[in-house]
């Protein structure tokens, strides 16, 4: 029985609490992990544009996003959180949180930016079986260095994040934060992100607003979450608008609706999302047509249904899902609506 328990812990993720004098020295340091194992059958329909390309069924496997988490208290008011990604050898989170009062805390370090609504805030790229409505390459911020102030009162929770500002110098470097004469990115001021979450019983409205790239661009999201009696539903409407140094403009509009319902040992879910990216250079405006086969880079829709099995525990949640992603493509003068359908069986866990 002991060997089986150790094997299950190894497969599902490490969770360790230091015993005795060691735990006292580290004030309750704990280690945990996150993982995602999946088997996906897909028709690759986003490549179906003959004679340029032909869709072919494929069976894909993956053991993705293995992360190690370490957290603990340094004192009664100060705590530490870290998260390391083994798949790309990258430190994703590293921050200290200090409670100034019972209602106010300050955070400093590498943390998730508060943008793009409820779906990005409460779902994890590690555990979510569906992609978000916009590619990670378009987000102005993901995990970034910051100082955060958070206060909770009767009107809700207020958060202000002062973050390292945006630049895209790893791509075109047409952001307002650009390279100086020595080849280094010049950033003269931080970005500013704000968030408010109300608390009205089962309903939680959300408003996010941020300024970045020397304050010349903005991101804004309004959302609503309902959570009661086993039902958890959230909806978001997000806008991200940029005017870059070369006078080109990009405006993203995206919506997401995600709902789960707890049925004891099973949690079914439904996911609906779409986005559209409008780009302009001078008087030329391009919108609504993807430019690269297989990639939803200008617009797209996702519809998904699935269910988790909860009978084992949070450290091992088997799931089954079917998803359809579609978009309009223009490649080689051809324009066509393409759809890909995927069936996925997987196992996710977090401890």
N, C-alpha and C positions, 0 to 999 in steps of 0.2 A: 504493500500500500504506500509506503514511504517513497519507493522508487517511482511509482506512478505519479505521485504528487509532484516530485521534482521534475519529471519529464513534462508534465502538463505546464508547470511554471516556465520551463525553458521554451516551450512552444508558444505560449500565450504572451510572454513578456516578463521581464524581471521586476519583482516588487520586493524591496528589502527595507526593513526597519532595523536600524542598528540596536543591539541589545545592551542592557546593563550600563556600565560606565561610559561606553562609547556613545550611546544615545544621549546621555546627559551632556557630554562634551560638545556634541553637535546640535543640541537642543531639538532632537527629533528629526534628524536628516533622513529622508526617504528617497529611494530610487524606484523608478517605474519605467515602463516602456510602452510603445505604440507600434502597431504593425498592421499590414493589409496584404492578405494573400488572395489572389483571384484567378479565375479561369473564365475567359471571355470568348464567345463565338460571335463574330461580326461579319456582315456582308460587304463592308468597306464601300458602301454606296456613294460616299462623297467623291469617289474616284471614277464614277460611271459616266464618262463622257467620250465615247468612241467617236472617231478613231484615235483621239489623242490619248485616251486612257481607258482601261477596262477594270471594272470592279471584280474582285475575287474574294470568295469566302476565306476566312482565316481563323485559326484557333490560337489565342494568345494567352500566355500564362505570365504571372508575375508575383514576386514577393517584394512588395514596394514599401517605401516610406518607413523604414525601420528607424525608430527614434528612441533615444534614451533620455529620461527626464530625471533631474535631481532637484529636490526642493527641501526647504527646512527653515526653521527659525534661528536667527542669529541672536535675538533677544525677544522680550515680550512684545515689542512694537516693530521689530524689523525682521523681514523674511527675505529669502533668496530663492529664485527660480531659474533653472537652466534647461534647455532642450537642444540635443545634438542629433543631427541627421546623418546616419551612417551611409545612406545611399549616395550622397554627394559630399561627404566629409565636411559638413558645414554646421557651424553653431547658429541656430535659428533664434533662440531666446536666451537672454542673460540679463536679469534685472533684479534690483533691490526695491522692496516696497517698505515704506515707513509710515506708520499711523501717527499723524499729528494729533488728532482727536478721535473720538468715537465715530465722527461723521466724515472726517477728512483724512486722506492719505496722499502721499507723494511717491512717485515711482521714477527710477532712473535706470537707463540701460537699453538693451535691444528687445523690442516688444512689437506686437502686431499693431498696425495703424488702424484707427477707427474710421473706416471708409466702407462704402458699398453695402451698408445695411445689415439687417438681421442675419441673412443667409451666410455672409462671410464672417459675421461676428460669432455665431454659435456653432456653425458647422466647421469641421476640420478638413483641410485638403487631404489629410491622411485617411480619415474614416469615411468621408462622403463618397458615395458610389457614383454620383453624377458630377459632371464638370459644372463649374459656375458659368454664368451667362456671358462672361467676358474672359478672354485669355489673360493669364497672369502677366504677359508681356505688356499689356496696356495699362495696368494699374499704376498710378503714380507712386504708390508706396505699398510695400508688403510688410516685412519685418524691418524695422529701422531704428536707429539710435534716437532716443528721445528723453525728455523730462515730462512727466505726466502728473497732473493734479486732478484728483477725483473727490467729489463731495456728494453725500447722500442726505437729502432732506425730504420733507413731506411732499414737495412738488416733483420729486424724482431724483435721479442720479445725473449729475453734471460732470463731464470730463473735458479737460483741455490738455492737448498734447502739443508740445513744442518739439518739432522733429527736424532731423537733418533734411535739408531741402532736396527737391527733385532735380535730377539732370538725366539726359539721355545720351551722354557722351560715350557710352559703350555701343551706340548704334550710329546715329547721324550727327549728334551734338548740335542740334538746332534749337535746343532749349535756351532760355535766357541765362541760366547758369551754364557757362561754356568754358572752354579751355583758355588759360592765360598764355602768356608768351613762353612760359616754361613747360607747357604741356600739362599743367595741373588744373583740375576743375576749380574755378573760382566761385565760392558761395559766400555772399556777404550778409545773408540773413537766413533764419530758419523758416521752415514751413509751419503753419498753424492749423490744427485740426480740433474741432469741437464736436461734442455729442451730448444729447439729452435723451434720457429714457424715463418716461412716466410710469407710474405704478397705480393703475386703477382697477384693482382686483385682478380678474383674469386677463385684462387688456393692458398691453404695454406699448404705447406709441414711441417711436424713435425718430429723432431728427439729427442728421449729421451735416456739418458744413466745414469745408477746409479751403485754405488759400495756399498755393505753392508756386514754385518757379519764380522767385522774387515777387510773389504776390500777384502775378499777372494772370494766373489760371486758377480755376476753382473746381471743386467736387462737392456734390450735395446729394443727400439721400433722405427720403422719408419712408418710414416703414411702420408696420403694426404687427404685434404678436398677440395671439390668444392661446392661453394654456390653462386648461381645466378639465377635470373628469376624463383623463387619458388622452385628450385631444391637444395637439400642439401644432398650431398653424402660424406661419409668418409670411408677410408679403412686403416687398420692397420696390421702390421706384427710384432709380439712380440716374444722375446726370453728371458727366465729367466733360468740361469744355476747356480747350487749350488754344491759345494763339502763340505760335512759336516765333523764334527770332527771325526766321526766314519768311515771315508773314503768312505761312500756311496755317490753316485752322483744322481742328479735329473736335467733333462733338459726339460723345457716346451717350446713348439713352438705353437703359436696360430695365427690365422688370423680372421679378421672380416671385413665385408662389410655391411654398413647400409645406406639406401637411403630413403629420404622422398620427396614428391612433393606436394606443396601447390596448392589446387584447390578451393580457396575461403573458403567456409565453411567446406571443407573436406581436410584432409591431409593423403593420403595413404602412406604406407611404406613397405619396404621389408628388411629382415634381413637374412644374411648368415654368419655363423661362424663355426669354428672348432678348436680343440686343440688336441695335443698329448703330453703325459708326459712319458718320458723315465727315468727309474730308474735303478740303477746298484749297486750291492754290490759285491766287488771283481770282478770276471770274469763273474758273472751272471747278464745278462741284461734283463730287463722286459719292454716291451713297447706294446702299442696298444691294450691291453685287460683290461677291467674293472674288478675289483675284488669283488665288492659288488653290488648285485642286486638293481636296482632302483637308483643307483648313478653313474654318469659319473665321475669317479675319475682318469682314465688313458687316455681316449680319448673320443671324442664325436663331433657330428655335430648338428647344429641347423639351421632350415629353417623356416622362419615365414613371414606371410603376415598380414597386418592389416590396419586400418584407424581410425583416430580421427575425431570427429565432433567439429569444431571450432566456431560454431555460438553463443555459450553462452559467451565464454571468457576463459582466462587462468585459472580462478578459478574453472571451471567445464568443463572438456573435456571428454565426453563419447567416448569410443573406442570399437572396435570389432576386434579380432585377432584369427588366427589359426596358430598353430606352431607344428612342428615335430622335436623331438630330438631323435637321434639314436646313438648307440655305440655297440662295440663288448664286450661280457661278457664271463667270464670263471668262473663258480661256480660249485663245485662238479664234476670236470672233464668234464663238458659240456661247449662247446663254441658255441655261437650263436649271430647273429646280432639282436638287439632288437630296436624297435621304439615305441615311445609314441606320440600320437596326442592329442592336447588340443584345445578346443574352449573356448575363454574367452571374456566375456563382462564386461566392467569396467568403472570406472569414476575416473579420476585423476585431481588434482587441486593444484595450487600454487599461492600464493599472497604475 
